[in-house]
Amino acid sequence: METKENQIIHGVIWKQLLIFFFPILLGTFFQQIYNTADTVVVGRFVGTEALAAVGGSTSQIINLIVGFFTGLASGATVVISQHYGAKQEDGVQKALHTAYAFSVVGGIIISIMGILITRPLLKLMNTPDNIIDLSATYLCIYFAGLVFVFIYNVGAGILRAVGDSRRPLYFLILCCFINIILDIILIVFLKMGVAGAAIATTFSQGISAVMVTVTLCRTTDIFRLRVKKIRFHAQPMGMIVKIGLPAGLQSVMYSLSNVIIQSSLNTFGTETVAAWTAFSKIDAIYWMISGAFGIAITTFVGQNYGAGKFGRMKKSVRVCLAMDIGASILISAVLFFLGGYVFQLFTGDAQVIEIGVNILRRMAPAYFCFTFIEIFAGSLRGIGDVVLPMLMTCGGICVFRVIWIVFVLPLNRTLNMIVYSYPISWALTAVLFIIYYWKRVQQLPDTDE
């Protein structure tokens, strides 16, 4: 771990970014497969209604609740990476044990809340009557094991904060295969439908939470976890909330805007809901890649900022941005021309495929706009600047989309009008981030201490 830390601070930037990036990307890929496996198996062996039930409104509600906590807990990653870069053992220890206490307590509380609000939220989102019971079943089982999701995300975030992006990947690969095997057993052979999909996901997430916790307990480095010491510490808790709360609120705003959009999509019928569900899984390919770059640059900036290497920090941002733009253009081209074949993995319904391809070809060409938001937001988060970036994201993306749905969509109530709200909001927000980031980094010297 000492070598990895020094490589982030002293190694060749592009090479170390890639070494750190690929395990994160693969880990995110396998994490996405948890739910994607559910949709593929359910869509193929149960039907279109079940496919819509495990996606659509269900996914939006999960993102709303889980996203808030995950964003809030991301403050721990920044705090720990800065302490680790500065070699402050006491700071690392207090932040580590506070973050774990937060994940356990938060997981239990939000799990209970999630179960209680599941059906009211589904009704509020105009979820079609023929899938609302299936969606509620999936969500209640998922929320029952929510504490595992929180523990894993916090534990994996801690490992990445200190430069270890490989072990979270290994855990996810193993648990992904467990999830797929359980999906086949519970859905195909035992005919448990969406309940089987939820049980498979929850069980495999529990395994990943145990593995990341055991890993932190067994390490000999300064980020060793001691179960008896898990408790809240005021100072690191304050820093975690200060940095993580804007990210949590931003995630909520994202989810709320998507909930409103999903509510509008639900009025177009089950085929459109199923198409949007499948599209969201294909669309996730881009978000996995860009998100992995965002996580990587946050750790790089956090450690170099903590070590006083501001010139290296700025250069790492430029290198990472160039990488993300290149990847975005490549992914956009592949999905634009080959997306129709990928949709056939999720469903054989020709109408669903046609709707999904239409969405994809209007969305994919604008992916590159989001790279500026992802990389600059991750960089600013690494130095603890989170409030204004959160406001820009919430205003430029979330509020804009709500205004679009409320005032623009009624002028031409079509699916394409809903889709256009995404690329337009990305472009507007990207401009804001370019301007703000340039002004912000000018305040930091180009030299390294």
MIPA-667836 format. One record per residue (C-alpha): x, y, z; residue number from 1; residue in one letter. Coordinates in pm, whole numbers. Layout:
BEGIN
> X,Y,Z,NUM,A
...
//
This chain:
BEGIN
> 0,0,0,1,M
> 292,235,67,2,E
> 410,177,-289,3,T
> 67,249,-431,4,K
> 41,567,-230,5,E
> 380,688,-356,6,N
> 285,602,-714,7,Q
> -23,823,-695,8,I
> 189,1108,-564,9,I
> 512,1047,-759,10,H
> 448,806,-1051,11,G
> 378,875,-1420,12,V
> 32,1032,-1414,13,I
> -132,875,-1719,14,W
> 4,531,-1634,15,K
> -103,546,-1269,16,Q
> -445,682,-1365,17,L
> -500,383,-1592,18,L
> -371,138,-1331,19,I
> -613,287,-1080,20,F
> -893,340,-1333,21,F
> -934,-8,-1479,22,F
> -1007,-192,-1151,23,P
> -1263,78,-1069,24,I
> -1418,44,-1414,25,L
> -1435,-333,-1394,26,L
> -1566,-309,-1038,27,G
> -1839,-67,-1146,28,T
> -1917,-298,-1437,29,F
> -1968,-596,-1211,30,F
> -2168,-386,-967,31,Q
> -2399,-286,-1251,32,Q
> -2434,-652,-1346,33,I
> -2609,-715,-1013,34,Y
> -2925,-548,-1138,35,N
> -2858,-600,-1508,36,T
> -2849,-975,-1454,37,A
> -3188,-946,-1287,38,D
> -3334,-758,-1584,39,T
> -3188,-995,-1844,40,V
> -3307,-1313,-1669,41,V
> -3642,-1166,-1568,42,V
> -3703,-1013,-1913,43,G
> -3621,-1337,-2090,44,R
> -3784,-1591,-1858,45,F
> -4071,-1403,-1692,46,V
> -4184,-1136,-1939,47,G
> -4216,-768,-2030,48,T
> -4417,-677,-1718,49,E
> -4153,-826,-1489,50,A
> -3880,-646,-1686,51,L
> -4059,-315,-1635,52,A
> -4107,-398,-1264,53,A
> -3736,-447,-1185,54,V
> -3647,-133,-1380,55,G
> -3842,186,-1442,56,G
> -3988,326,-1121,57,S
> -3810,62,-912,58,T
> -3465,171,-1028,59,S
> -3548,538,-977,60,Q
> -3659,481,-617,61,I
> -3347,277,-539,62,I
> -3129,548,-688,63,N
> -3315,814,-488,64,L
> -3263,652,-149,65,I
> -2933,472,-195,66,V
> -2784,762,-391,67,G
> -2836,1006,-105,68,F
> -2647,794,145,69,F
> -2375,699,-103,70,T
> -2321,1064,-187,71,G
> -2315,1156,180,72,L
> -2067,879,259,73,A
> -1842,987,-29,74,S
> -1720,1260,204,75,G
> -1535,986,391,76,A
> -1338,897,78,77,T
> -1216,1254,40,78,V
> -1131,1296,411,79,V
> -943,966,428,80,I
> -754,1024,101,81,S
> -632,1364,221,82,Q
> -521,1225,559,83,H
> -358,926,390,84,Y
> -172,1146,142,85,G
> -41,1353,435,86,A
> 40,1033,634,87,K
> -180,1134,929,88,Q
> -261,802,1100,89,E
> -489,943,1371,90,D
> -696,1127,1110,91,G
> -730,815,897,92,V
> -834,601,1195,93,Q
> -1100,838,1325,94,K
> -1249,899,979,95,A
> -1244,525,903,96,L
> -1433,416,1214,97,H
> -1676,706,1192,98,T
> -1757,619,832,99,A
> -1826,257,926,100,Y
> -2053,357,1213,101,A
> -2233,586,974,102,F
> -2286,307,719,103,S
> -2434,66,974,104,V
> -2665,312,1148,105,V
> -2761,485,824,106,G
> -2825,154,652,107,G
> -3067,35,918,108,I
> -3259,364,933,109,I
> -3291,409,558,110,I
> -3383,41,515,111,S
> -3686,87,739,112,I
> -3779,414,570,113,M
> -3746,258,225,114,G
> -3984,-28,304,115,I
> -4242,214,448,116,L
> -4248,452,150,117,I
> -4220,196,-131,118,T
> -4584,165,-233,119,R
> -4674,536,-187,120,P
> -4379,633,-407,121,L
> -4474,382,-674,122,L
> -4825,524,-684,123,K
> -4695,882,-688,124,L
> -4485,795,-994,125,M
> -4788,671,-1192,126,N
> -4648,319,-1201,127,T
> -4880,109,-1424,128,P
> -5130,-99,-1222,129,D
> -5020,-422,-1386,130,N
> -4664,-393,-1248,131,I
> -4704,-205,-918,132,I
> -4731,-521,-702,133,D
> -4425,-676,-867,134,L
> -4228,-353,-823,135,S
> -4326,-330,-454,136,A
> -4215,-689,-394,137,T
> -3875,-628,-549,138,Y
> -3818,-303,-359,139,L
> -3917,-434,-16,140,C
> -3677,-728,-41,141,I
> -3401,-502,-173,142,Y
> -3445,-249,108,143,F
> -3440,-526,368,144,A
> -3073,-583,285,145,G
> -2980,-219,229,146,L
> -2729,-211,515,147,V
> -2508,-449,311,148,F
> -2506,-205,20,149,V
> -2399,81,247,150,F
> -2127,-118,424,151,I
> -1978,-236,96,152,Y
> -1983,110,-64,153,N
> -1817,270,239,154,V
> -1559,-8,272,155,G
> -1475,-6,-97,156,A
> -1454,374,-90,157,G
> -1203,355,195,158,I
> -984,110,3,159,L
> -994,331,-307,160,R
> -915,640,-100,161,A
> -581,485,-3,162,V
> -506,372,-358,163,G
> -637,13,-352,164,D
> -884,-26,-637,165,S
> -814,-394,-701,166,R
> -959,-576,-402,167,R
> -1304,-414,-434,168,P
> -1295,-542,-792,169,L
> -1217,-900,-685,170,Y
> -1504,-895,-436,171,F
> -1749,-770,-695,172,L
> -1646,-1027,-955,173,I
> -1706,-1312,-712,174,L
> -2039,-1174,-589,175,C
> -2153,-1097,-941,176,C
> -2119,-1462,-1036,177,F
> -2300,-1560,-716,178,I
> -2583,-1325,-814,179,N
> -2609,-1466,-1166,180,I
> -2613,-1825,-1042,181,I
> -2881,-1743,-785,182,L
> -3084,-1557,-1051,183,D
> -3088,-1868,-1267,184,I
> -3174,-2099,-976,185,I
> -3445,-1879,-820,186,L
> -3603,-1739,-1137,187,I
> -3559,-2007,-1403,188,V
> -3583,-2323,-1195,189,F
> -3776,-2224,-881,190,L
> -4005,-1980,-1069,191,K
> -3981,-1712,-798,192,M
> -4002,-1423,-1047,193,G
> -3903,-1074,-932,194,V
> -3883,-1190,-569,195,A
> -3610,-1435,-669,196,G
> -3422,-1157,-847,197,A
> -3433,-937,-537,198,A
> -3323,-1220,-306,199,I
> -3029,-1304,-534,200,A
> -2914,-942,-541,201,T
> -2951,-892,-165,202,T
> -2765,-1213,-77,203,F
> -2471,-1138,-307,204,S
> -2445,-782,-175,205,Q
> -2428,-924,176,206,G
> -2132,-1140,75,207,I
> -1948,-838,-70,208,S
> -2006,-639,252,209,A
> -1855,-919,461,210,V
> -1549,-951,238,211,M
> -1463,-580,232,212,V
> -1503,-562,610,213,T
> -1277,-862,670,214,V
> -1016,-709,438,215,T
> -1008,-383,633,216,L
> -985,-573,962,217,C
> -687,-780,843,218,R
> -473,-506,688,219,T
> -156,-397,868,220,T
> -160,-45,725,221,D
> -283,268,904,222,I
> -636,216,768,223,F
> -694,-104,968,224,R
> -1052,-143,1090,225,L
> -1114,-256,1447,226,R
> -1475,-353,1506,227,V
> -1465,-256,1876,228,K
> -1357,97,1779,229,K
> -1644,162,1539,230,I
> -1807,477,1669,231,R
> -1883,836,1576,232,F
> -1609,1099,1616,233,H
> -1731,1458,1602,234,A
> -1453,1620,1397,235,Q
> -1431,1366,1111,236,P
> -1809,1326,1113,237,M
> -1840,1700,1064,238,G
> -1596,1692,772,239,M
> -1764,1390,615,240,I
> -2103,1562,631,241,V
> -1961,1894,511,242,K
> -1810,1732,202,243,I
> -2061,1452,152,244,G
> -2392,1631,215,245,L
> -2377,1839,-105,246,P
> -2303,1518,-299,247,A
> -2596,1345,-126,248,G
> -2831,1634,-199,249,L
> -2709,1641,-557,250,Q
> -2786,1271,-590,251,S
> -3134,1331,-448,252,V
> -3193,1612,-695,253,M
> -3078,1388,-978,254,Y
> -3310,1113,-862,255,S
> -3606,1345,-808,256,L
> -3569,1488,-1156,257,S
> -3546,1132,-1291,258,N
> -3853,1034,-1087,259,V
> -4046,1318,-1251,260,I
> -3920,1209,-1592,261,I
> -4006,847,-1513,262,Q
> -4356,955,-1414,263,S
> -4397,1116,-1756,264,S
> -4253,809,-1928,265,L
> -4496,583,-1742,266,N
> -4786,754,-1918,267,T
> -4656,625,-2253,268,F
> -4728,261,-2161,269,G
> -4554,-59,-2053,270,T
> -4354,-95,-2378,271,E
> -4194,247,-2330,272,T
> -4119,170,-1965,273,V
> -3957,-159,-2066,274,A
> -3758,16,-2342,275,A
> -3636,283,-2099,276,W
> -3541,11,-1850,277,T
> -3332,-173,-2109,278,A
> -3185,156,-2234,279,F
> -3079,250,-1881,280,S
> -2877,-71,-1861,281,K
> -2708,-9,-2196,282,I
> -2662,358,-2111,283,D
> -2486,246,-1793,284,A
> -2187,139,-2004,285,I
> -2096,505,-2055,286,Y
> -2169,606,-1695,287,W
> -1949,324,-1567,288,M
> -1654,451,-1769,289,I
> -1698,819,-1696,290,S
> -1781,751,-1331,291,G
> -1464,542,-1292,292,A
> -1259,835,-1422,293,F
> -1441,1059,-1176,294,G
> -1359,832,-880,295,I
> -998,800,-995,296,A
> -942,1176,-1025,297,I
> -1101,1239,-684,298,T
> -848,1008,-519,299,T
> -557,1150,-723,300,F
> -651,1508,-643,301,V
> -723,1428,-277,302,G
> -387,1262,-212,303,Q
> -182,1515,-408,304,N
> -369,1805,-253,305,Y
> -304,1660,93,306,G
> 65,1624,5,307,A
> 82,1984,-126,308,G
> 156,1878,-486,309,K
> -70,2131,-659,310,F
> 108,2132,-995,311,G
> 84,1755,-1021,312,R
> -279,1775,-913,313,M
> -366,2013,-1199,314,K
> -182,1802,-1454,315,K
> -363,1487,-1343,316,S
> -695,1664,-1405,317,V
> -594,1757,-1762,318,R
> -475,1405,-1837,319,V
> -787,1244,-1692,320,C
> -1016,1481,-1885,321,L
> -849,1393,-2214,322,A
> -885,1021,-2139,323,M
> -1252,1056,-2051,324,D
> -1332,1258,-2364,325,I
> -1163,1000,-2586,326,G
> -1349,714,-2418,327,A
> -1680,900,-2444,328,S
> -1648,956,-2818,329,I
> -1562,588,-2874,330,L
> -1850,458,-2661,331,I
> -2095,698,-2826,332,S
> -2001,570,-3171,333,A
> -2027,204,-3073,334,V
> -2366,243,-2903,335,L
> -2505,459,-3183,336,F
> -2434,201,-3452,337,F
> -2459,-127,-3258,338,L
> -2713,-43,-2987,339,G
> -2994,-230,-3163,340,G
> -2811,-561,-3126,341,Y
> -2750,-499,-2757,342,V
> -3122,-437,-2696,343,F
> -3193,-790,-2815,344,Q
> -3018,-921,-2503,345,L
> -3298,-776,-2291,346,F
> -3608,-849,-2493,347,T
> -3737,-1001,-2813,348,G
> -4026,-753,-2834,349,D
> -3975,-563,-3163,350,A
> -4167,-257,-3045,351,Q
> -3962,-229,-2727,352,V
> -3639,-257,-2928,353,I
> -3751,11,-3174,354,E
> -3837,255,-2895,355,I
> -3511,183,-2714,356,G
> -3291,237,-3020,357,V
> -3468,569,-3086,358,N
> -3379,683,-2731,359,I
> -3019,566,-2757,360,L
> -2946,740,-3087,361,R
> -3063,1073,-2949,362,R
> -2872,1041,-2623,363,M
> -2534,886,-2710,364,A
> -2390,1163,-2933,365,P
> -2400,1407,-2637,366,A
> -2214,1191,-2385,367,Y
> -1887,1382,-2430,368,F
> -2049,1693,-2278,369,C
> -2080,1519,-1944,370,F
> -1707,1447,-1920,371,T
> -1642,1807,-1816,372,F
> -1897,1777,-1537,373,I
> -1766,1440,-1415,374,E
> -1396,1522,-1413,375,I
> -1417,1879,-1284,376,F
> -1671,1785,-1015,377,A
> -1451,1494,-903,378,G
> -1145,1718,-896,379,S
> -1318,1988,-694,380,L
> -1450,1724,-455,381,R
> -1094,1603,-401,382,G
> -994,1944,-260,383,I
> -1312,1973,-55,384,G
> -1490,2225,-281,385,D
> -1838,2077,-307,386,V
> -2108,2340,-244,387,V
> -2093,2548,-564,388,L
> -2037,2242,-788,389,P
> -2346,2087,-628,390,M
> -2550,2402,-694,391,L
> -2435,2414,-1056,392,M
> -2521,2049,-1112,393,T
> -2858,2073,-940,394,C
> -2951,2389,-1127,395,G
> -2808,2308,-1467,396,G
> -2925,1947,-1483,397,I
> -3192,1867,-1224,398,C
> -3392,2191,-1205,399,V
> -3359,2243,-1580,400,F
> -3511,1899,-1652,401,R
> -3801,1958,-1415,402,V
> -3874,2292,-1583,403,I
> -3849,2120,-1921,404,W
> -4098,1849,-1822,405,I
> -4342,2097,-1665,406,V
> -4334,2374,-1925,407,F
> -4179,2248,-2250,408,V
> -4307,1890,-2275,409,L
> -4677,1992,-2279,410,P
> -4608,2190,-2598,411,L
> -4518,1868,-2781,412,N
> -4596,1563,-2570,413,R
> -4370,1303,-2729,414,T
> -4103,1067,-2603,415,L
> -3835,1253,-2798,416,N
> -3910,1574,-2613,417,M
> -3837,1397,-2284,418,I
> -3513,1253,-2421,419,V
> -3387,1592,-2543,420,Y
> -3387,1729,-2188,421,S
> -3078,1518,-2114,422,Y
> -2823,1635,-2375,423,P
> -2934,1999,-2346,424,I
> -2890,1996,-1966,425,S
> -2546,1833,-1998,426,W
> -2424,2097,-2240,427,A
> -2543,2389,-2026,428,L
> -2393,2249,-1706,429,T
> -2063,2162,-1877,430,A
> -2015,2529,-1968,431,V
> -2069,2628,-1604,432,L
> -1811,2376,-1480,433,F
> -1549,2479,-1735,434,I
> -1575,2842,-1625,435,I
> -1583,2768,-1251,436,Y
> -1301,2514,-1252,437,Y
> -1070,2743,-1449,438,W
> -1128,3028,-1203,439,K
> -1093,2800,-900,440,R
> -761,2638,-990,441,V
> -602,2974,-1069,442,Q
> -596,3032,-692,443,Q
> -360,2737,-638,444,L
> 14,2755,-717,445,P
> 161,2544,-997,446,D
> 453,2428,-782,447,T
> 477,2108,-578,448,D
> 592,2119,-217,449,E
//
